[in-house]
Amino acid sequence: MVYSESDRFQIVAIHFEAELTGGVLGLSDETIDFGYFSLDEIERIDLIQSHRERIIDSMGEQTKTIVK
């Protein structure tokens, strides 16, 4: 991403599978909300398209790394 001639960023998004073992979801300085959603619910949420693609890719039981 390029914001200006001197501000260039490379976004690296890493998704991984996890198992809930305990604890409580909560907010932080970087979050305003949280929740668990099914793939059907994700289709109806207002998301940036690249985020939606990453989530769907993550849930696809892939055995290889996906680079886009």
Distance bins in CASP14 RR format, pairs under 12 A and 6 or more apart:
PFRMAT RR
TARGET T0000
AUTHOR 0000-0000-0000
RMODE 2
METHOD distances of the structure
MODEL  1
1 7 0 0 0 0 1 0 0 0 0 0 0
1 8 1 0 0 1 0 0 0 0 0 0 0
1 9 1 0 1 0 0 0 0 0 0 0 0
1 10 1 0 0 1 0 0 0 0 0 0 0
1 11 1 0 0 1 0 0 0 0 0 0 0
1 12 0 0 0 0 0 1 0 0 0 0 0
1 50 0 0 0 0 0 1 0 0 0 0 0
2 8 1 0 1 0 0 0 0 0 0 0 0
2 9 1 0 0 1 0 0 0 0 0 0 0
2 10 0 0 0 0 0 1 0 0 0 0 0
2 11 0 0 0 0 0 1 0 0 0 0 0
3 9 1 0 0 1 0 0 0 0 0 0 0
11 48 0 0 0 0 0 1 0 0 0 0 0
11 50 0 0 0 0 1 0 0 0 0 0 0
11 51 0 0 0 0 0 1 0 0 0 0 0
11 54 0 0 0 0 0 1 0 0 0 0 0
11 68 0 0 0 0 0 1 0 0 0 0 0
12 54 0 0 0 0 0 1 0 0 0 0 0
12 67 0 0 0 0 0 1 0 0 0 0 0
12 68 0 0 0 0 0 1 0 0 0 0 0
13 48 0 0 0 0 0 1 0 0 0 0 0
13 50 0 0 0 0 1 0 0 0 0 0 0
13 51 0 0 0 0 1 0 0 0 0 0 0
13 53 0 0 0 0 0 1 0 0 0 0 0
13 54 1 0 1 0 0 0 0 0 0 0 0
13 55 0 0 0 0 0 1 0 0 0 0 0
13 57 0 0 0 0 1 0 0 0 0 0 0
13 58 0 0 0 0 1 0 0 0 0 0 0
13 66 0 0 0 0 0 1 0 0 0 0 0
13 67 0 0 0 0 0 1 0 0 0 0 0
13 68 0 0 0 0 1 0 0 0 0 0 0
14 54 0 0 0 0 1 0 0 0 0 0 0
14 57 0 0 0 0 0 1 0 0 0 0 0
14 58 0 0 0 0 1 0 0 0 0 0 0
14 65 0 0 0 0 0 1 0 0 0 0 0
14 66 0 0 0 0 0 1 0 0 0 0 0
14 67 0 0 0 0 0 1 0 0 0 0 0
15 51 0 0 0 0 0 1 0 0 0 0 0
15 53 0 0 0 0 0 1 0 0 0 0 0
15 54 1 0 1 0 0 0 0 0 0 0 0
15 55 1 0 0 1 0 0 0 0 0 0 0
15 56 0 0 0 0 0 1 0 0 0 0 0
15 57 1 0 0 1 0 0 0 0 0 0 0
15 58 1 1 0 0 0 0 0 0 0 0 0
15 59 0 0 0 0 1 0 0 0 0 0 0
15 60 0 0 0 0 0 1 0 0 0 0 0
15 62 0 0 0 0 1 0 0 0 0 0 0
15 65 0 0 0 0 0 1 0 0 0 0 0
15 66 0 0 0 0 1 0 0 0 0 0 0
16 54 0 0 0 0 0 1 0 0 0 0 0
16 58 1 0 0 1 0 0 0 0 0 0 0
16 59 0 0 0 0 0 1 0 0 0 0 0
16 62 0 0 0 0 0 1 0 0 0 0 0
16 65 0 0 0 0 0 1 0 0 0 0 0
17 58 1 0 0 1 0 0 0 0 0 0 0
17 59 0 0 0 0 1 0 0 0 0 0 0
17 60 0 0 0 0 0 1 0 0 0 0 0
17 61 0 0 0 0 1 0 0 0 0 0 0
17 62 0 0 0 0 0 1 0 0 0 0 0
17 63 0 0 0 0 0 1 0 0 0 0 0
18 36 0 0 0 0 0 1 0 0 0 0 0
18 58 0 0 0 0 0 1 0 0 0 0 0
20 35 0 0 0 0 0 1 0 0 0 0 0
20 36 0 0 0 0 1 0 0 0 0 0 0
24 34 0 0 0 0 0 1 0 0 0 0 0
24 35 0 0 0 0 0 1 0 0 0 0 0
25 31 0 0 0 0 1 0 0 0 0 0 0
25 33 0 0 0 0 0 1 0 0 0 0 0
25 34 1 0 1 0 0 0 0 0 0 0 0
25 35 1 0 0 1 0 0 0 0 0 0 0
25 36 0 0 0 0 1 0 0 0 0 0 0
26 32 0 0 0 0 0 1 0 0 0 0 0
26 33 0 0 0 0 1 0 0 0 0 0 0
26 34 1 0 0 1 0 0 0 0 0 0 0
26 35 0 0 0 0 1 0 0 0 0 0 0
27 33 1 0 0 1 0 0 0 0 0 0 0
27 34 1 0 0 1 0 0 0 0 0 0 0
27 35 0 0 0 0 0 1 0 0 0 0 0
28 34 0 0 0 0 1 0 0 0 0 0 0
33 45 0 0 0 0 0 1 0 0 0 0 0
35 41 0 0 0 0 1 0 0 0 0 0 0
35 42 0 0 0 0 0 1 0 0 0 0 0
35 45 0 0 0 0 0 1 0 0 0 0 0
36 42 0 0 0 0 0 1 0 0 0 0 0
37 43 0 0 0 0 1 0 0 0 0 0 0
37 44 0 0 0 0 1 0 0 0 0 0 0
37 45 1 0 0 1 0 0 0 0 0 0 0
37 47 0 0 0 0 0 1 0 0 0 0 0
37 52 0 0 0 0 0 1 0 0 0 0 0
37 55 0 0 0 0 1 0 0 0 0 0 0
37 59 0 0 0 0 0 1 0 0 0 0 0
38 44 0 0 0 0 0 1 0 0 0 0 0
38 45 0 0 0 0 0 1 0 0 0 0 0
38 55 0 0 0 0 0 1 0 0 0 0 0
38 59 0 0 0 0 1 0 0 0 0 0 0
39 45 0 0 0 0 0 1 0 0 0 0 0
39 52 0 0 0 0 0 1 0 0 0 0 0
39 55 1 0 0 1 0 0 0 0 0 0 0
39 56 1 0 0 1 0 0 0 0 0 0 0
39 57 0 0 0 0 0 1 0 0 0 0 0
39 58 0 0 0 0 0 1 0 0 0 0 0
39 59 1 0 1 0 0 0 0 0 0 0 0
39 60 0 0 0 0 1 0 0 0 0 0 0
40 56 0 0 0 0 0 1 0 0 0 0 0
40 59 0 0 0 0 0 1 0 0 0 0 0
41 47 0 0 0 0 0 1 0 0 0 0 0
41 52 0 0 0 0 0 1 0 0 0 0 0
41 55 0 0 0 0 0 1 0 0 0 0 0
42 49 0 0 0 0 0 1 0 0 0 0 0
42 51 0 0 0 0 1 0 0 0 0 0 0
42 52 1 0 0 1 0 0 0 0 0 0 0
42 53 0 0 0 0 0 1 0 0 0 0 0
42 54 0 0 0 0 0 1 0 0 0 0 0
42 55 1 0 1 0 0 0 0 0 0 0 0
42 56 1 0 0 1 0 0 0 0 0 0 0
42 58 0 0 0 0 0 1 0 0 0 0 0
42 59 0 0 0 0 1 0 0 0 0 0 0
43 49 0 0 0 0 0 1 0 0 0 0 0
43 52 1 0 0 1 0 0 0 0 0 0 0
43 53 0 0 0 0 0 1 0 0 0 0 0
43 55 0 0 0 0 1 0 0 0 0 0 0
43 56 0 0 0 0 1 0 0 0 0 0 0
43 59 0 0 0 0 0 1 0 0 0 0 0
44 52 0 0 0 0 0 1 0 0 0 0 0
45 51 0 0 0 0 1 0 0 0 0 0 0
45 52 0 0 0 0 1 0 0 0 0 0 0
45 55 0 0 0 0 1 0 0 0 0 0 0
46 52 0 0 0 0 1 0 0 0 0 0 0
47 53 0 0 0 0 1 0 0 0 0 0 0
47 54 0 0 0 0 1 0 0 0 0 0 0
47 55 1 0 0 1 0 0 0 0 0 0 0
47 56 0 0 0 0 0 1 0 0 0 0 0
48 54 0 0 0 0 1 0 0 0 0 0 0
48 55 0 0 0 0 0 1 0 0 0 0 0
49 55 0 0 0 0 0 1 0 0 0 0 0
49 56 0 0 0 0 0 1 0 0 0 0 0
49 68 0 0 0 0 0 1 0 0 0 0 0
50 56 0 0 0 0 0 1 0 0 0 0 0
50 57 0 0 0 0 0 1 0 0 0 0 0
50 68 0 0 0 0 1 0 0 0 0 0 0
51 57 0 0 0 0 0 1 0 0 0 0 0
51 58 0 0 0 0 0 1 0 0 0 0 0
52 58 0 0 0 0 0 1 0 0 0 0 0
52 59 0 0 0 0 0 1 0 0 0 0 0
53 59 0 0 0 0 0 1 0 0 0 0 0
53 60 0 0 0 0 0 1 0 0 0 0 0
53 66 0 0 0 0 1 0 0 0 0 0 0
53 68 1 0 0 1 0 0 0 0 0 0 0
54 60 0 0 0 0 0 1 0 0 0 0 0
54 62 0 0 0 0 0 1 0 0 0 0 0
54 66 0 0 0 0 1 0 0 0 0 0 0
54 67 0 0 0 0 0 1 0 0 0 0 0
54 68 0 0 0 0 1 0 0 0 0 0 0
55 66 0 0 0 0 0 1 0 0 0 0 0
56 62 0 0 0 0 0 1 0 0 0 0 0
56 66 0 0 0 0 0 1 0 0 0 0 0
56 68 0 0 0 0 0 1 0 0 0 0 0
57 64 0 0 0 0 0 1 0 0 0 0 0
57 65 0 0 0 0 0 1 0 0 0 0 0
57 66 1 0 1 0 0 0 0 0 0 0 0
57 67 0 0 0 0 0 1 0 0 0 0 0
57 68 0 0 0 0 1 0 0 0 0 0 0
58 65 0 0 0 0 0 1 0 0 0 0 0
58 66 0 0 0 0 1 0 0 0 0 0 0
59 66 0 0 0 0 0 1 0 0 0 0 0
60 66 0 0 0 0 1 0 0 0 0 0 0
END
